[in-house]
Amino acid sequence: MTSLDLAVGYSAGRKGMPTSASFRRWVEAALKGARRRKATQLSILIVGEEEGLSFNKQYRGRDYATNVLSFPADLPPGVKVPLIGDLIICAPVVAREAAEQGKKPGDHWAHLTVHGTLHLLGYDHVDEGEAEAMEALETRILAGLGIADPYQA
């Protein structure tokens, strides 16, 4: 099993937010599902709407807050450290989406954490084939956590 070094920061406050233990469980499930077996380090920052908008605008050129941003580690060739990257999750967007989609908030947090972690590992959904593969993997990982398929209407 992967040895996980996880740091979780709450710049949006901790009230109503998942615990570090929940994030650890979700990230470990994603790593296991993706068959990532070596030691891994990553950080998660929970932000508010304004900060989420700022990050999305600065790094993606989009003028709105999004649910999760993934920043894979960009290490120079030959540097062997277990860092895979950072996730930024916007709490108000997650809460709004869960309500709009009729999902349990905890399930949506789990899904976005798994989704973001898979991005850090190189999975993407730019084209239809990649999207189908990534969604299928997410669905299997979440099922292992007792969470229904997030892509079902």
VMD Tcl script that draws the C-alpha trace (Angstrom):
set ca {
  {0.00 0.00 0.00}
  {1.06 3.56 -0.63}
  {2.53 5.59 2.20}
  {0.69 8.91 2.11}
  {2.01 12.21 3.43}
  {-1.04 14.50 3.23}
  {-1.37 18.12 4.34}
  {-4.83 19.69 4.44}
  {-5.28 23.44 4.88}
  {-8.57 25.21 5.50}
  {-8.35 28.85 4.42}
  {-12.16 28.89 4.17}
  {-12.54 27.71 7.76}
  {-13.30 24.22 9.06}
  {-16.99 24.51 9.92}
  {-18.96 21.96 7.92}
  {-15.86 20.81 6.06}
  {-14.66 17.21 5.77}
  {-11.94 16.24 8.22}
  {-8.34 15.54 7.31}
  {-9.10 11.88 8.02}
  {-11.85 11.92 5.36}
  {-9.55 13.49 2.79}
  {-6.89 10.89 3.64}
  {-9.38 8.05 3.10}
  {-10.48 9.46 -0.27}
  {-6.95 10.14 -1.52}
  {-5.78 6.68 -0.42}
  {-8.72 5.12 -2.28}
  {-7.77 7.05 -5.43}
  {-4.12 6.01 -5.14}
  {-5.09 2.38 -4.62}
  {-7.58 2.48 -7.51}
  {-4.92 3.96 -9.79}
  {-2.45 1.33 -8.56}
  {-0.06 3.94 -7.21}
  {2.11 1.93 -4.82}
  {5.05 4.16 -3.95}
  {5.23 6.81 -1.24}
  {3.24 9.90 -2.11}
  {3.02 13.47 -0.87}
  {0.30 15.94 -1.71}
  {-1.53 18.87 -0.21}
  {-5.13 19.98 -0.29}
  {-6.24 23.56 0.33}
  {-9.91 24.31 0.98}
  {-10.76 27.84 -0.16}
  {-13.69 30.23 -0.31}
  {-15.35 31.63 -3.42}
  {-13.12 34.71 -3.81}
  {-9.90 32.73 -3.43}
  {-11.21 30.00 -5.74}
  {-12.01 32.59 -8.40}
  {-8.55 34.12 -8.01}
  {-6.77 30.79 -8.49}
  {-8.94 29.80 -11.47}
  {-8.41 33.18 -13.12}
  {-4.66 33.20 -12.53}
  {-3.92 29.62 -13.56}
  {-6.67 28.79 -16.07}
  {-7.72 32.22 -17.33}
  {-11.32 31.63 -16.27}
  {-13.24 34.30 -14.40}
  {-15.22 32.08 -12.00}
  {-14.57 29.80 -9.06}
  {-14.46 26.12 -9.98}
  {-14.87 23.05 -7.79}
  {-11.35 21.58 -7.87}
  {-8.03 22.65 -9.35}
  {-5.17 20.18 -9.68}
  {-1.55 21.23 -9.81}
  {0.67 18.24 -10.60}
  {4.25 18.53 -9.37}
  {6.50 19.69 -12.18}
  {9.80 18.24 -11.07}
  {13.04 18.54 -13.04}
  {14.34 15.37 -14.69}
  {16.27 13.21 -12.28}
  {14.65 14.64 -9.14}
  {13.14 11.73 -7.25}
  {10.77 12.98 -4.58}
  {7.35 11.51 -3.84}
  {5.48 14.79 -4.37}
  {2.60 14.43 -6.82}
  {1.11 17.91 -6.42}
  {-1.56 20.07 -4.86}
  {-5.34 20.29 -4.95}
  {-7.39 23.42 -4.35}
  {-11.05 22.76 -3.60}
  {-13.57 25.60 -3.43}
  {-15.99 24.87 -0.56}
  {-18.90 27.09 -1.69}
  {-18.82 25.61 -5.21}
  {-18.82 22.07 -3.82}
  {-21.77 22.87 -1.55}
  {-23.71 24.56 -4.38}
  {-23.08 21.72 -6.83}
  {-24.08 19.05 -4.30}
  {-27.38 20.86 -3.67}
  {-28.05 21.47 -7.38}
  {-27.25 17.87 -8.29}
  {-29.13 16.33 -5.35}
  {-25.99 14.68 -3.98}
  {-24.94 14.18 -0.39}
  {-22.29 16.83 0.34}
  {-19.83 14.24 1.70}
  {-20.21 12.12 -1.42}
  {-19.52 15.14 -3.64}
  {-16.44 16.06 -1.58}
  {-15.21 12.48 -1.96}
  {-15.81 12.52 -5.71}
  {-13.97 15.79 -6.27}
  {-11.05 14.67 -4.09}
  {-10.76 11.41 -6.05}
  {-11.17 13.30 -9.34}
  {-8.48 15.82 -8.46}
  {-6.09 13.14 -7.22}
  {-6.47 11.24 -10.48}
  {-5.58 14.45 -12.36}
  {-2.41 14.66 -10.25}
  {-1.57 11.14 -11.37}
  {-1.92 12.07 -15.05}
  {-5.52 11.11 -15.78}
  {-7.51 13.59 -17.84}
  {-10.80 14.06 -19.66}
  {-9.78 16.20 -22.60}
  {-11.12 13.79 -25.19}
  {-14.03 11.35 -25.05}
  {-11.90 8.22 -24.64}
  {-9.90 9.70 -21.76}
  {-13.08 10.98 -20.15}
  {-14.75 7.57 -20.29}
  {-11.69 5.85 -18.81}
  {-11.32 8.42 -16.04}
  {-15.03 8.39 -15.18}
  {-15.06 4.58 -15.06}
  {-12.08 4.56 -12.70}
  {-13.68 7.25 -10.50}
  {-16.92 5.26 -10.38}
  {-15.06 2.08 -9.30}
  {-13.08 3.94 -6.63}
  {-16.19 5.64 -5.26}
  {-18.14 2.36 -5.27}
  {-15.38 0.95 -3.07}
  {-16.13 3.79 -0.66}
  {-19.86 3.04 -0.74}
  {-20.67 6.06 -2.91}
  {-23.03 5.88 -5.88}
  {-21.92 6.65 -9.43}
  {-21.66 10.46 -9.59}
  {-22.23 10.46 -13.33}
  {-25.69 8.89 -13.16}
  {-28.54 11.40 -13.49}
}
mol new
graphics top color blue
foreach p $ca { graphics top sphere $p radius 0.5 }
foreach p [lrange $ca 0 end-1] q [lrange $ca 1 end] { graphics top cylinder $p $q radius 0.2 }
display resetview
